[in-house]
Amino acid sequence: MPSGSIEVEVKFTAGPGTEARLAALGAALAGSSSFRDHYYDTPDLRLTRADHWLRLRQGAGWELKCPPVPRRGARGSSHVPDAPSPEPPTVATTYQELTSPHTIVGRLCRVLGVAPAPGWDQVSRAVAGLGLHEFASFVTRRRSYRLGVLRVDLDQADFGYTVAEVEAVVGAQEEVPAALEGVMQLQRALGWDGATRVPGKMSVYLQRHRPQHYQALLRAGVLAGDPQPPPHDNASGPDTPAQCGPSKGMGLAEVEMGHSAP
């Protein structure tokens, strides 16, 4: 597997009292932030149908999330960023996170079957040259807490959806099981048992605003299908529960592998 940090995360729904519970457990507020993400693809969705997610984050720059090995196209693999996994939490998925412009451009060109053009030393130039277009853009308000090696992010997207996650970052694959157990223990301590599948921001955004794109990912096997999108809750804050409908899936347990953002 490629070198780099491994991120283990579990998504859950923050409810009234979540931040009070964090404080009672000894968690410290690490900061509050607001940032806009822009996602790009070809007009025929070749990148996301190949499970590659090119993102420009305000204040952080470009990042490409992709499988650490070529995807085999198995249905139900659900690697879409922020999407719920159809598998139990003990089965983790992996992502490689690329932040080097040279590496991002090289990977994009390989997926799209073209040779890098002279001058594509910057991702923005490659995006223009490859004819990529923005298919998603939204602002996230985030409050982050730290508890030992664990981090809790409470997110509210500007399209009216709130979601939270517990995550740990480790340096080797053999550390993942212990990290996952720690993440799940904190999730349960915060009042979420993982019995209901929790959609992430991108999954809900596509369902609400890009339904044809969402259906294309279902057909490609990148998504296995999510619960109906929860109703808009623009008045909700990070400590307000999102109204997620019940589903047969479990809570998200995801392992992301790659280089930390600068």
C-alpha positions as CSV (number, residue, x, y, z in Angstrom):
1,M,0.0,0.0,0.0
2,P,1.3,3.5,-0.7
3,S,3.1,5.4,2.0
4,G,1.3,8.2,3.9
5,S,-1.0,8.7,6.7
6,I,-4.1,6.5,7.2
7,E,-7.3,8.2,8.4
8,V,-9.9,6.1,10.2
9,E,-13.2,7.8,10.5
10,V,-16.8,7.1,11.5
11,K,-19.7,9.4,10.7
12,F,-22.6,10.0,13.0
13,T,-25.4,12.6,13.6
14,A,-24.6,15.2,16.2
15,G,-27.5,15.9,18.6
16,P,-28.4,18.3,21.4
17,G,-25.7,17.9,24.0
18,T,-23.0,16.5,21.8
19,E,-20.6,19.3,22.5
20,A,-21.4,19.1,26.2
21,R,-20.6,15.4,26.1
22,L,-17.3,16.1,24.4
23,A,-16.4,18.6,27.1
24,A,-17.4,16.1,29.8
25,L,-15.1,13.5,28.2
26,G,-12.2,15.9,28.3
27,A,-12.2,17.0,24.7
28,A,-10.8,20.4,23.9
29,L,-12.1,22.7,21.2
30,A,-9.4,22.7,18.5
31,G,-11.0,25.5,16.5
32,S,-13.8,26.7,14.3
33,S,-13.6,27.3,10.6
34,S,-15.5,27.9,7.4
35,F,-14.4,26.9,4.0
36,R,-15.7,26.3,0.5
37,D,-15.0,23.1,-1.5
38,H,-15.2,23.0,-5.3
39,Y,-15.2,19.6,-7.1
40,Y,-14.4,19.0,-10.7
41,D,-15.0,16.3,-13.4
42,T,-15.3,15.8,-17.1
43,P,-18.7,16.5,-18.8
44,D,-19.2,12.7,-19.1
45,L,-18.2,12.2,-15.4
46,R,-15.2,10.0,-16.2
47,L,-13.3,10.9,-13.0
48,T,-16.0,10.3,-10.5
49,R,-17.3,7.2,-12.3
50,A,-13.7,6.0,-11.9
51,D,-13.9,6.9,-8.1
52,H,-11.5,9.9,-8.5
53,W,-12.5,13.1,-6.7
54,L,-10.7,16.3,-7.5
55,R,-11.2,19.0,-5.0
56,L,-10.1,22.6,-4.5
57,R,-10.6,23.6,-0.9
58,Q,-10.4,27.3,0.2
59,G,-7.2,27.8,2.1
60,A,-5.9,24.3,1.5
61,G,-5.4,24.0,-2.3
62,W,-6.0,21.1,-4.6
63,E,-6.4,17.5,-3.5
64,L,-7.3,14.3,-5.4
65,K,-8.9,11.5,-3.5
66,C,-8.7,8.1,-5.3
67,P,-8.4,4.4,-4.5
68,P,-4.8,3.4,-3.6
69,V,-5.1,0.7,-6.3
70,P,-7.2,0.7,-9.5
71,R,-10.8,0.1,-8.8
72,R,-12.1,-3.2,-10.0
73,G,-15.7,-1.9,-10.4
74,A,-17.3,-4.1,-7.8
75,R,-20.7,-2.9,-7.0
76,G,-21.3,-1.6,-3.5
77,S,-17.7,-0.4,-2.9
78,S,-18.9,3.1,-2.0
79,H,-15.7,5.1,-2.1
80,V,-17.3,8.4,-2.7
81,P,-16.0,11.0,-0.3
82,D,-18.3,11.6,2.6
83,A,-20.7,8.8,1.4
84,P,-22.0,6.1,3.7
85,S,-20.4,2.7,3.5
86,P,-22.8,-0.2,2.7
87,E,-20.6,-2.5,4.8
88,P,-20.4,-3.0,8.5
89,P,-18.0,-0.7,10.4
90,T,-15.4,-3.5,10.8
91,V,-14.9,-3.5,7.0
92,A,-12.9,-0.3,6.1
93,T,-12.5,1.4,2.7
94,T,-9.3,3.1,1.6
95,Y,-8.4,6.3,-0.1
96,Q,-5.2,7.8,-1.3
97,E,-5.0,11.5,-0.9
98,L,-2.8,13.2,-3.4
99,T,-1.7,16.8,-2.8
100,S,1.4,17.2,-5.0
101,P,0.5,19.1,-8.2
102,H,2.8,16.8,-10.3
103,T,1.2,13.7,-8.8
104,I,-2.4,14.9,-9.2
105,V,-1.9,15.9,-12.8
106,G,-0.2,12.6,-13.6
107,R,-3.0,10.6,-12.1
108,L,-5.7,12.6,-13.8
109,C,-4.0,12.1,-17.2
110,R,-3.7,8.4,-16.6
111,V,-7.4,8.1,-15.7
112,L,-8.4,10.1,-18.7
113,G,-6.0,8.5,-21.1
114,V,-4.1,11.6,-22.2
115,A,-0.5,12.8,-22.0
116,P,0.3,15.8,-19.8
117,A,0.8,18.9,-21.9
118,P,3.7,21.3,-21.5
119,G,2.9,23.9,-18.8
120,W,0.7,21.6,-16.8
121,D,2.9,22.1,-13.7
122,Q,-0.1,23.6,-11.9
123,V,-3.3,21.8,-11.3
124,S,-5.4,24.7,-12.4
125,R,-3.8,24.7,-15.9
126,A,-4.4,21.0,-16.2
127,V,-8.1,21.5,-15.2
128,A,-8.5,24.0,-18.0
129,G,-6.6,21.9,-20.5
130,L,-8.5,18.8,-19.8
131,G,-11.8,20.6,-20.0
132,L,-12.9,19.8,-16.4
133,H,-15.8,21.6,-15.0
134,E,-17.2,22.3,-11.5
135,F,-20.0,20.0,-10.6
136,A,-20.3,20.8,-6.9
137,S,-19.5,23.7,-4.6
138,F,-20.6,24.3,-1.1
139,V,-19.5,25.9,2.1
140,T,-18.9,24.0,5.3
141,R,-18.9,25.5,8.8
142,R,-16.9,23.2,11.1
143,R,-16.2,23.0,14.8
144,S,-13.3,20.6,15.7
145,Y,-12.5,18.9,19.0
146,R,-9.5,16.9,20.1
147,L,-9.5,14.1,22.6
148,G,-6.1,12.4,22.8
149,V,-5.3,11.1,19.3
150,L,-8.9,11.4,18.2
151,R,-10.5,14.3,16.4
152,V,-14.3,15.1,16.2
153,D,-15.5,17.4,13.4
154,L,-19.1,18.9,13.6
155,D,-20.0,20.1,10.1
156,Q,-22.9,22.1,8.8
157,A,-23.1,22.5,5.0
158,D,-24.7,25.6,3.5
159,F,-27.2,23.5,1.6
160,G,-28.9,22.5,4.8
161,Y,-27.3,19.4,6.1
162,T,-25.3,18.6,9.3
163,V,-23.1,15.6,9.9
164,A,-20.3,14.8,12.3
165,E,-17.4,12.4,12.3
166,V,-14.8,10.9,14.7
167,E,-11.4,10.2,13.2
168,A,-7.9,9.0,14.0
169,V,-4.8,9.3,11.9
170,V,-2.2,6.5,12.1
171,G,1.0,5.8,10.3
172,A,0.8,2.1,9.5
173,Q,-1.9,-0.4,8.4
174,E,-1.3,-2.6,11.5
175,E,-2.5,0.3,13.6
176,V,-5.8,0.5,11.9
177,P,-7.8,-2.0,14.0
178,A,-6.9,-0.4,17.3
179,A,-7.6,3.1,15.9
180,L,-11.0,1.9,14.6
181,E,-11.9,0.5,18.0
182,G,-11.0,3.8,19.6
183,V,-13.1,5.7,17.1
184,M,-16.1,3.5,17.6
185,Q,-15.8,3.7,21.4
186,L,-15.9,7.5,21.3
187,Q,-18.8,7.4,18.8
188,R,-20.8,5.3,21.2
189,A,-19.8,7.5,24.1
190,L,-21.3,10.4,22.2
191,G,-24.6,8.6,22.0
192,W,-24.5,7.1,18.5
193,D,-24.6,3.3,18.2
194,G,-23.9,3.1,14.5
195,A,-27.2,1.2,13.8
196,T,-28.3,3.8,11.2
197,R,-26.4,4.7,8.1
198,V,-25.4,8.3,8.0
199,P,-25.0,10.0,4.6
200,G,-22.1,12.4,4.1
201,K,-22.1,15.9,2.6
202,M,-21.2,14.9,-0.9
203,S,-23.6,12.1,-1.1
204,V,-26.5,14.3,0.1
205,Y,-25.4,17.1,-2.2
206,L,-25.5,14.9,-5.3
207,Q,-28.9,13.4,-4.3
208,R,-30.4,16.8,-3.9
209,H,-28.7,18.9,-6.6
210,R,-27.2,16.5,-9.2
211,P,-29.6,13.5,-9.3
212,Q,-28.4,12.4,-12.8
213,H,-24.8,12.4,-11.5
214,Y,-25.9,10.4,-8.5
215,Q,-27.7,7.9,-10.6
216,A,-24.6,7.5,-12.9
217,L,-22.5,6.7,-9.8
218,L,-25.0,4.1,-8.8
219,R,-24.8,2.5,-12.2
220,A,-21.0,2.6,-12.1
221,G,-21.0,0.8,-8.8
222,V,-19.2,3.7,-7.0
223,L,-22.3,4.1,-4.8
224,A,-24.4,1.4,-3.4
225,G,-27.4,3.6,-2.7
226,D,-28.2,5.8,0.3
227,P,-31.3,6.5,2.3
228,Q,-33.6,9.3,1.1
229,P,-31.9,12.7,1.7
230,P,-32.9,14.2,5.0
231,P,-35.0,17.3,4.8
232,H,-33.3,20.7,4.6
233,D,-32.3,22.0,8.0
234,N,-30.7,25.3,7.3
235,A,-31.6,26.5,10.7
236,S,-29.6,23.7,12.3
237,G,-26.3,24.2,13.9
238,P,-23.5,21.7,14.4
239,D,-25.1,20.7,17.7
240,T,-28.6,20.2,16.2
241,P,-29.5,16.7,15.0
242,A,-30.0,16.2,11.2
243,Q,-33.3,14.4,10.5
244,C,-31.9,11.3,8.8
245,G,-34.3,8.6,7.9
246,P,-33.7,5.0,9.0
247,S,-31.9,2.6,6.8
248,K,-30.6,-1.0,6.8
249,G,-27.0,0.0,6.6
250,M,-24.5,0.7,9.4
251,G,-22.7,3.9,10.3
252,L,-19.8,4.8,8.1
253,A,-16.4,3.4,8.9
254,E,-13.8,4.6,6.5
255,V,-10.1,4.5,6.2
256,E,-8.5,7.1,4.0
257,M,-4.8,6.7,3.0
258,G,-2.7,9.4,1.7
259,H,-0.5,12.4,2.3
260,S,-1.6,15.1,4.8
261,A,-2.7,18.4,3.3
262,P,0.0,21.1,3.7
